[in-house]
Amino acid sequence: MVALPTTDIRRAPAVVFDGIVIEPPDDDSFMDPAGYFSQPLFDLEMRVAFGKSWVFVGDLSQLREPGDYVTETVGHEPVMVVRGRDGELRAFTNVCPHRASTLVEGTGNCGRRIVCPYHGWTFELDGRLLAVPHQRGFGEPVDRDAHGLQEVAVDVWSQFVFVNVSGDAPPLLEWMHPLPDQLGGHNLEAATRTYDLDDEVNANWKVMIDNAFCDYHLEFVHADSLGRYADPASLQEDVWEHTGRLMTRWSPEQLATTNVLPHLSGNEASGAVAYSVFPNWFIAAFPNGGCSLMWWNPITLETSRARVWNYSPDPDADHRSDFEMLKMVQAEDYAICEKVQKGLRSRFYEPGPQHYLELRIRGFQQRLMTMLADAIASGDC
């Protein structure tokens, strides 16, 4: 059985928040079920687990031209990333400093300026306040320097764009270690997005993450889909501070129909290499240079948004059968997550022991509880 390093496990003193012990149990089990139903804890997770982490928001195909933008809600914080007229990417809180309206929605191009839909305040693409309609109506002239957009940290790995709202997370490549080194040869920056899914699920975001980072369930929940290709004996899990890894060996039949990149070798050439990145992102890289992204955003305490983007080195190929398989797998996951959400409320339920194919769940929960406990201990709650 694979175990987490004991140096990573918080032992004492226990931290209690809203009646919930914020600490991994000593028996290698899982977090208190009450943690999936506490609104105060949920709000703390939004500020800490999301606000202090690097969070995925989009890809470079959405941000090619000046004025192109993407938006996301990071925890409770609306954010936007925009391509400036100087070609630089910048991230801002997607909130007008006048009366808090969000400025842009979804994805698109805002032209040469960002204009608030509420009162027409106008901002340069670099966040500077340019114009305030009817300025004479204010008691004093509006200080443009003091009312620009609030900038937040943004960085890119491969073609994937991340933001850090707090600005104090470690550098992105350090946060993602060892993912960038291992997947650097997959040529993912050249892959093209081919299809996607975007669904709402009646489950807490941690239920979704627990399921996504669990490899114990594959042959059971996905018996008629993904489970047909998942041999538990071929699965290998590892964890680091902010990441977890799953390596799988494909069958000779699967590899025979795959154009394996000629420079790949070892694990990278023999199957999928998948990484989970705290708090809510997952990437599975394939030996042909394609990949799938999955991420799960909280909506409310008991609802989440589940998204999948698939990328291929051959966007003109027929991906319909893969898309149908994805829809089946996702539907199976949604159904089991909603069952777990119901079961967690049972007063008779206590978390059971950890299987070695649940190691990535343990790594995620340990990182989450450590971040929350640190925030509570420092008064940041």
C-alpha positions in Angstrom: 0.0 0.0 0.0 1.2 3.5 -0.9 1.1 6.0 2.0 1.6 9.8 2.2 4.8 11.0 3.8 4.2 11.3 7.6 5.9 14.7 7.5 2.9 16.0 5.5 0.3 15.0 8.0 -0.9 17.5 10.5 -1.0 15.8 14.0 -1.6 18.4 16.7 -3.2 20.5 17.8 -6.5 19.9 16.1 -8.2 22.9 14.6 -12.0 23.1 15.0 -14.2 25.3 12.8 -18.0 25.4 12.9 -17.8 22.2 14.9 -15.7 20.4 12.3 -12.2 19.0 13.0 -10.0 20.5 10.3 -7.4 17.7 10.3 -6.8 14.4 8.4 -7.8 11.6 10.7 -4.9 9.5 12.2 -6.4 6.3 10.7 -5.8 7.4 7.0 -9.6 7.8 6.6 -11.2 10.9 5.2 -12.6 14.3 6.3 -15.6 14.8 8.6 -18.8 14.4 6.6 -20.1 17.6 8.2 -17.5 19.5 6.1 -19.6 18.9 3.0 -22.6 20.7 4.5 -21.2 23.7 6.5 -21.9 27.1 4.9 -19.2 28.8 7.0 -16.6 26.2 5.9 -17.7 26.5 2.3 -17.2 30.3 2.4 -13.8 29.8 4.0 -12.9 27.4 1.2 -13.9 29.9 -1.4 -11.6 32.5 0.2 -8.7 30.3 1.0 -8.6 27.1 -1.1 -9.5 29.0 -4.3 -8.3 32.6 -3.5 -4.8 31.4 -2.5 -4.3 28.9 -5.3 -3.6 28.9 -9.0 -7.0 28.3 -10.7 -7.5 27.4 -14.3 -9.6 30.0 -16.3 -9.2 29.2 -20.0 -6.7 28.7 -22.9 -4.8 30.8 -25.3 -7.1 30.0 -28.2 -9.6 32.3 -26.5 -7.1 35.2 -26.0 -5.5 35.7 -29.4 -6.4 39.3 -30.2 -6.4 42.6 -28.3 -9.7 42.8 -26.4 -10.2 39.1 -26.2 -11.2 38.1 -22.7 -12.3 35.1 -20.6 -14.1 35.2 -17.3 -14.4 32.9 -14.3 -15.5 32.9 -10.7 -12.7 31.9 -8.5 -14.3 31.0 -5.2 -16.5 34.0 -4.7 -14.3 36.4 -6.8 -15.4 37.3 -10.4 -12.2 37.6 -12.5 -11.4 38.3 -16.1 -8.3 37.8 -18.2 -7.9 40.1 -21.2 -5.3 40.5 -24.0 -4.1 44.1 -24.0 -3.3 46.2 -27.1 0.4 45.7 -26.2 -0.1 41.9 -26.6 0.2 41.2 -22.8 -2.2 39.1 -20.8 -3.6 40.8 -17.7 -6.1 39.5 -15.1 -8.4 41.7 -13.1 -11.3 41.4 -10.7 -14.3 41.5 -13.0 -16.0 44.1 -10.9 -16.5 47.8 -11.5 -15.1 49.9 -8.6 -18.0 52.2 -8.7 -21.1 50.1 -7.9 -19.7 46.5 -8.2 -21.4 45.4 -11.4 -19.5 42.7 -13.3 -18.0 44.2 -16.4 -18.0 41.4 -19.0 -19.6 38.0 -19.2 -18.5 34.6 -20.6 -15.9 34.9 -23.3 -15.5 37.3 -26.2 -13.9 40.5 -27.4 -14.6 43.9 -25.7 -13.0 46.0 -28.4 -10.5 48.7 -27.4 -12.1 49.5 -24.0 -13.9 47.8 -21.1 -17.2 49.6 -20.5 -19.3 49.0 -17.4 -22.9 48.2 -18.4 -24.2 49.9 -15.3 -23.0 53.6 -15.4 -20.7 53.6 -18.4 -17.4 53.9 -16.5 -14.8 53.1 -19.1 -11.4 51.3 -18.6 -8.4 50.8 -20.8 -7.4 47.2 -21.4 -4.6 47.6 -18.9 -7.1 48.4 -16.2 -6.8 52.2 -16.1 -9.9 54.2 -15.6 -10.3 56.4 -18.7 -13.7 58.0 -18.6 -16.5 58.7 -16.1 -19.8 60.0 -17.6 -21.3 63.2 -16.1 -18.4 63.8 -13.7 -19.9 67.2 -12.6 -22.5 65.2 -10.7 -20.0 64.0 -8.2 -19.2 66.1 -5.2 -15.5 66.0 -6.1 -13.7 65.0 -9.3 -13.3 61.2 -9.5 -9.6 60.3 -8.9 -9.0 58.1 -11.9 -5.7 56.7 -10.5 -7.5 55.5 -7.4 -10.4 53.8 -9.3 -8.8 51.5 -11.8 -9.4 47.8 -12.0 -7.8 45.6 -9.4 -5.2 43.5 -11.0 -4.5 39.8 -10.0 -1.8 37.4 -10.9 -1.9 35.5 -14.2 0.4 32.9 -15.7 0.4 30.4 -18.5 1.6 26.8 -18.8 1.6 25.3 -22.3 -1.6 26.9 -23.7 -3.5 26.9 -20.3 -4.2 30.1 -18.4 -4.3 30.3 -14.6 -4.9 33.1 -12.1 -4.1 33.6 -8.4 -6.4 36.1 -6.7 -4.3 36.5 -3.6 -1.1 37.0 -5.4 0.9 35.1 -2.8 0.8 31.6 -4.1 4.2 30.0 -5.2 5.1 30.5 -8.9 2.8 28.5 -11.2 5.4 26.0 -12.3 6.3 25.3 -8.7 2.7 24.9 -7.8 2.2 22.3 -10.6 5.4 20.3 -9.9 6.3 17.8 -11.3 3.6 18.1 -14.1 5.4 20.6 -16.4 8.6 18.5 -16.6 6.8 15.2 -17.2 4.3 16.5 -19.7 6.7 18.8 -21.5 7.3 16.4 -24.3 3.6 15.9 -25.1 3.5 19.0 -27.3 0.2 20.0 -25.8 0.5 23.6 -26.9 -0.1 22.4 -30.4 -3.3 20.5 -29.6 -6.7 21.9 -30.6 -9.9 21.9 -28.6 -12.4 19.6 -30.3 -15.4 19.2 -28.0 -16.5 20.1 -24.5 -19.1 19.5 -21.8 -20.5 21.9 -19.3 -23.0 20.6 -16.7 -24.5 21.4 -13.3 -24.4 18.7 -10.7 -26.3 18.5 -7.3 -23.2 17.8 -5.2 -20.7 19.7 -3.1 -17.6 20.6 -5.0 -15.5 18.4 -2.7 -17.7 15.4 -3.5 -16.9 16.0 -7.2 -13.2 16.3 -6.5 -13.1 13.2 -4.3 -14.7 11.2 -7.1 -12.5 12.6 -9.8 -9.3 11.9 -7.9 -10.5 8.3 -7.0 -9.3 5.4 -9.0 -10.9 2.7 -6.9 -14.4 3.3 -8.5 -13.4 2.9 -12.1 -14.3 -0.7 -12.7 -17.6 -0.4 -10.8 -19.2 3.0 -11.6 -17.8 2.9 -15.2 -18.3 -0.9 -15.8 -19.9 -0.3 -19.2 -17.6 2.5 -20.3 -14.2 3.5 -19.0 -14.0 0.6 -16.7 -13.6 -1.8 -19.7 -10.1 -0.3 -20.2 -9.1 0.3 -16.6 -7.1 -2.6 -15.2 -6.5 -1.8 -11.5 -3.2 -3.6 -11.5 -1.9 -1.2 -14.2 -2.8 2.0 -12.2 -0.1 3.8 -10.3 -0.8 6.8 -8.0 1.6 9.4 -6.5 1.1 12.6 -4.6 3.1 15.9 -4.1 2.2 19.1 -2.2 -0.3 20.5 -4.7 -0.6 17.7 -7.3 -1.4 14.0 -7.6 -0.6 11.7 -10.5 -2.2 8.7 -12.1 -0.3 6.6 -14.6 -2.1 3.9 -16.7 -0.7 1.4 -19.2 -2.8 1.0 -22.3 -3.4 -2.3 -23.9 -1.5 -3.3 -27.0 -4.7 -2.9 -29.0 -5.2 0.7 -27.8 -1.5 1.6 -28.6 -1.8 0.0 -32.0 -4.4 2.5 -33.0 -2.6 5.5 -31.5 0.0 7.6 -33.3 2.5 7.7 -30.4 4.8 10.7 -30.5 8.2 9.3 -31.6 10.2 11.1 -28.9 8.1 9.8 -26.0 9.3 6.8 -24.0 8.5 4.9 -20.8 5.3 5.7 -19.1 4.6 8.7 -21.3 4.6 6.4 -24.4 2.7 3.5 -22.9 -0.5 5.1 -21.8 -2.2 8.1 -20.2 -0.4 10.3 -17.6 -3.0 12.2 -15.6 -2.4 15.0 -13.0 -4.8 16.5 -10.5 -3.8 20.0 -9.5 -5.1 21.6 -6.3 -7.8 22.8 -5.9 -10.0 21.8 -8.8 -8.1 20.9 -12.1 -7.3 17.7 -13.8 -5.4 17.0 -17.0 -4.9 13.6 -18.7 -2.2 13.6 -21.4 -2.2 11.0 -24.1 0.8 9.6 -26.0 -0.4 11.0 -29.3 -0.2 14.6 -28.0 -3.8 15.0 -27.1 -5.3 15.6 -23.7 -8.5 16.1 -21.7 -9.1 18.8 -19.1 -11.6 18.5 -16.3 -12.4 21.1 -13.6 -15.1 21.5 -11.1 -16.3 24.9 -9.8 -18.5 25.4 -6.7 -21.8 27.2 -7.4 -23.5 26.8 -4.0 -22.9 24.6 -1.0 -24.6 21.6 -2.7 -24.3 22.4 -6.4 -21.2 22.4 -8.7 -20.3 23.1 -12.3 -18.5 20.2 -14.1 -16.6 21.0 -17.3 -14.5 18.9 -19.7 -12.5 20.2 -22.7 -10.9 17.6 -25.0 -7.9 18.5 -27.2 -6.5 16.6 -30.2 -3.4 16.9 -32.4 -5.8 16.0 -35.3 -8.8 18.3 -35.0 -10.2 17.1 -38.3 -10.5 13.5 -37.2 -13.9 12.1 -36.4 -14.3 12.4 -32.6 -17.9 11.5 -32.3 -17.4 8.2 -30.6 -15.0 9.7 -28.1 -17.6 12.4 -27.3 -20.3 9.8 -26.8 -18.0 7.9 -24.4 -17.3 11.1 -22.5 -21.0 11.9 -22.1 -21.6 8.4 -20.7 -18.7 8.6 -18.3 -19.7 12.0 -17.0 -23.3 10.9 -16.5 -22.1 7.9 -14.5 -20.0 10.2 -12.3 -22.7 12.7 -11.8 -25.1 10.0 -10.7 -22.7 8.5 -8.1 -21.8 12.0 -6.8 -25.4 12.8 -6.2 -25.8 9.5 -4.3 -22.8 10.2 -2.2 -24.1 13.7 -1.5 -27.3 12.2 -0.1 -25.5 9.5 1.9 -23.1 11.9 3.6 -26.0 13.3 5.6 -26.6 10.0 7.3 -26.1 10.3 11.1 -24.8 6.8 11.0 -22.1 7.4 8.4 -18.4 7.6 9.4 -15.7 7.7 6.8 -14.2 4.2 6.1 -10.6 3.3 5.5 -8.4 4.5 2.6 -7.8 2.1 -0.3 -4.4 2.6 -2.1 -6.3 3.7 -5.2 -7.8 6.6 -3.1 -4.4 8.1 -2.4 -5.0 11.2 -4.6 -8.2 11.9 -2.6 -6.1 11.8 0.6 -3.6 14.2 -0.9 -6.3 16.6 -1.9 -8.0 16.6 1.5 -4.7 16.9 3.3 -3.7 20.0 1.3 -7.2 21.5 1.7 -7.3 21.0 5.5 -3.8 22.2 6.0 -4.6 25.4 4.1 -7.8 25.9 6.0 -6.2 25.2 9.4 -3.4 27.7 8.7 -6.0 30.3 7.7 -8.0 29.7 10.9 -4.9 29.7 13.1 -3.8 33.0 11.6 -7.2 34.6 12.0 -7.8 34.7 8.3 -11.4 33.5 8.5 
